[in-house]
Each structure stands twice: as C-alpha cells, then as structure tokens.
C-alpha cells in the first residue's frame, strides 16, 4: 500500500480531514482519529484506544462514526464548492 505522504493529493485530503476534525467541539474525535490512523506501528484496536480514554470500545466506535459522518458531509460540501 502506498504511503499517503508519497501522494501529495492524498496528503492534502488527509490534512484537510484532520483540520476539520481538529476544529470540532469534541476534541476526543480528533484524538481518536490520530491514534487510529497516524499512530506509528500497528493500528491500535478500539479496545486499546478506549483504554487511553477510560471509555468503552463502543463509545470510541460511536465517536469515530460521528467523526466520519462529519467528514463525509464537510468534504462533500467542500467538493461542491470547488467544482462550481
């Protein structure tokens, strides 16, 4: 699999996504995405992330899902602006 840093377009998308996440009121979502996707080494499991926050794995999954929904909405909105 190609490293996202080798692909500038993909890197821009990732940077944009993390920029959106960093501005959310619930800072846990940004931290969850960082731990899940930008952690060096193997990807952390939901259980491992949950332990860092003293939350249940299901709560972490729910926060991640909320973040994905927000990203999907904001990225889609951004694309419409860029295309018109």
Backbone as numpy.savetxt, mean C-alpha at the origin, in Angstrom:
# Nx Ny Nz CAx CAy CAz Cx Cy Cz
10.91 -12.16 -11.39 10.08 -10.98 -11.39 10.96 -9.72 -11.39
10.58 -8.76 -12.17 11.35 -7.53 -12.29 11.21 -6.67 -11.04
12.32 -6.13 -10.59 12.31 -5.22 -9.44 11.66 -3.91 -9.88
10.74 -3.38 -9.08 10.02 -2.18 -9.50 10.95 -0.99 -9.67
12.10 -0.99 -9.00 13.04 0.12 -9.13 13.70 0.16 -10.51
13.67 -0.97 -11.25 14.24 -1.03 -12.58 13.29 -0.49 -13.63
12.05 -0.26 -13.28 11.04 0.20 -14.22 10.51 1.54 -13.72
10.91 2.63 -14.39 10.59 3.97 -13.88 9.08 4.24 -13.86
8.34 3.72 -14.83 6.89 3.94 -14.84 6.24 3.24 -13.65
6.67 2.01 -13.40 6.13 1.27 -12.26 6.53 1.95 -10.95
7.77 2.44 -10.89 8.24 3.13 -9.69 7.40 4.37 -9.43
7.06 5.11 -10.48 6.21 6.29 -10.33 4.84 5.91 -9.78
4.28 4.80 -10.27 2.98 4.34 -9.77 3.06 3.95 -8.30
4.13 3.26 -7.95 4.31 2.84 -6.55 4.50 4.06 -5.66
5.32 5.00 -6.11 5.53 6.22 -5.34 4.22 7.00 -5.17
3.44 7.07 -6.24 2.15 7.76 -6.19 1.21 7.07 -5.20
1.16 5.74 -5.26 0.30 4.98 -4.35 0.70 5.22 -2.89
1.99 5.16 -2.60 2.44 5.36 -1.23 2.26 6.80 -0.78
2.31 7.73 -1.71 2.04 9.13 -1.39 0.57 9.29 -0.97
-0.33 8.65 -1.69 -1.75 8.67 -1.33 -1.95 8.07 0.05
-1.34 6.92 0.28 -1.50 6.23 1.57 -0.94 7.04 2.72
0.14 7.75 2.49 0.77 8.51 3.57 -0.09 9.68 4.03
-1.03 10.11 3.19 -1.89 11.24 3.53 -3.20 10.84 4.20
-3.42 9.54 4.36 -4.65 9.09 5.00 -4.65 9.42 6.49
-5.84 9.63 7.04 -5.96 9.91 8.48 -5.50 8.72 9.32
-5.82 7.52 8.87 -5.42 6.31 9.60 -4.03 5.90 9.13
-3.02 6.31 9.86 -1.61 6.07 9.50 -1.24 4.59 9.52
-2.06 3.78 10.18 -1.77 2.34 10.22 -1.80 1.74 8.82
-2.67 2.25 7.96 -2.79 1.70 6.60 -1.47 1.86 5.85
-0.90 3.05 5.91 0.39 3.30 5.26 1.46 2.35 5.81
1.50 2.21 7.13 2.51 1.36 7.76 2.32 -0.10 7.37
1.07 -0.54 7.26 0.78 -1.92 6.85 1.29 -2.18 5.43
1.01 -1.25 4.53 1.49 -1.41 3.15 3.02 -1.41 3.09
3.66 -0.55 3.88 5.12 -0.53 3.91 5.66 -1.87 4.39
5.11 -2.37 5.47 5.58 -3.65 6.01 5.31 -4.80 5.04
4.19 -4.75 4.39 3.80 -5.85 3.51 4.59 -5.85 2.20
4.82 -4.67 1.62 5.38 -4.62 0.28 6.79 -4.05 0.17
7.25 -3.27 1.12 8.58 -2.67 1.02 9.57 -3.23 2.03
9.17 -4.25 2.74 10.04 -4.89 3.73 11.13 -5.67 3.01
12.37 -5.51 3.45 13.48 -6.28 2.87 13.33 -7.74 3.26
13.67 -8.61 2.36 13.57 -10.04 2.64 12.19 -10.57 2.27
11.79 -11.63 2.94 10.51 -12.25 2.65 9.35 -11.35 3.06
8.25 -11.48 2.32 7.05 -10.72 2.64 6.50 -11.17 3.99
6.19 -10.20 4.84 5.63 -10.53 6.15 4.21 -11.06 6.00
3.85 -11.98 6.86 2.49 -12.51 6.86 1.58 -11.54 7.59
0.28 -11.74 7.41 -0.69 -10.89 8.12 -0.51 -11.04 9.63
-0.21 -12.25 10.05 -0.01 -12.51 11.48 1.20 -11.74 12.01
2.29 -11.74 11.27 3.50 -11.03 11.69 3.25 -9.52 11.78
2.52 -9.00 10.80 2.20 -7.57 10.81 1.28 -7.26 11.99
0.30 -8.13 12.21 -0.65 -7.94 13.31 0.07 -7.87 14.65
1.07 -8.70 14.83 1.82 -8.70 16.08 2.53 -7.37 16.31
3.00 -6.74 15.25 3.69 -5.45 15.38 2.73 -4.34 15.83
1.44 -4.49 15.49 0.44 -3.48 15.84 -0.40 -3.88 17.06
-0.17 -5.08 17.57 -1.00 -5.63 18.65 -2.48 -5.66 18.24
-2.71 -6.09 17.02 -4.06 -6.24 16.48 -4.22 -7.66 15.98
-5.44 -8.02 15.60 -5.66 -9.35 15.03 -5.31 -9.33 13.54
-4.94 -10.49 12.99 -4.67 -10.55 11.55 -5.87 -10.07 10.72
-7.08 -10.37 11.16 -8.26 -9.94 10.40 -8.38 -8.42 10.37
-8.04 -7.76 11.46 -8.07 -6.29 11.47 -7.05 -5.74 10.48
-5.88 -6.35 10.42 -4.85 -5.92 9.47 -5.35 -6.12 8.04
-5.96 -7.25 7.78 -6.51 -7.52 6.44 -7.59 -6.49 6.10
-8.43 -6.17 7.06 -9.49 -5.18 6.81 -8.90 -3.79 6.51
-7.87 -3.40 7.23 -7.22 -2.11 6.98 -6.54 -2.12 5.61
-5.93 -3.23 5.25 -5.29 -3.37 3.94 -6.34 -3.26 2.83
-7.47 -3.91 3.01 -8.55 -3.85 2.03 -9.07 -2.42 1.88
-9.19 -1.73 2.99 -9.63 -0.33 2.96 -8.62 0.51 2.15
-7.35 0.29 2.39 -6.30 0.99 1.64 -6.36 0.68 0.16
-6.59 -0.58 -0.19 -6.70 -0.95 -1.61 -7.88 -0.25 -2.27
-9.01 -0.19 -1.55 -10.20 0.49 -2.09 -9.91 1.97 -2.36
-9.26 2.60 -1.41 -8.92 4.02 -1.55 -7.96 4.21 -2.73
-6.95 3.36 -2.82 -5.99 3.47 -3.92 -6.67 3.29 -5.27
-7.53 2.29 -5.35 -8.22 2.02 -6.61 -9.02 3.25 -7.04
-9.73 3.83 -6.10 -10.56 5.00 -6.39 -9.71 6.21 -6.79
-8.66 6.49 -6.02 -7.82 7.67 -6.28 -6.99 7.50 -7.54
-6.46 6.30 -7.77 -5.64 6.07 -8.95 -6.51 6.15 -10.21
-7.72 5.62 -10.14 -8.64 5.67 -11.27 -9.01 7.12 -11.57
-9.28 7.88 -10.53 -9.62 9.30 -10.68 -8.46 10.06 -11.30
-7.24 9.76 -10.84 -6.04 10.41 -11.37 -5.84 10.08 -12.84
-6.11 8.84 -13.24 -5.95 8.45 -14.63 -6.92 9.19 -15.53
-8.16 9.38 -15.07 -9.15 10.11 -15.86 -8.69 11.55 -16.09
-8.11 12.16 -15.08 -7.63 13.52 -15.20 -6.50 13.60 -16.21
-5.60 12.62 -16.16 -4.44 12.62 -17.07 -4.83 12.34 -18.50
-5.94 11.63 -18.72 -6.33 11.25 -20.07 -7.13 12.32 -20.77
-7.71 13.26 -20.05 -8.56 14.27 -20.68 -7.85 15.57 -20.90
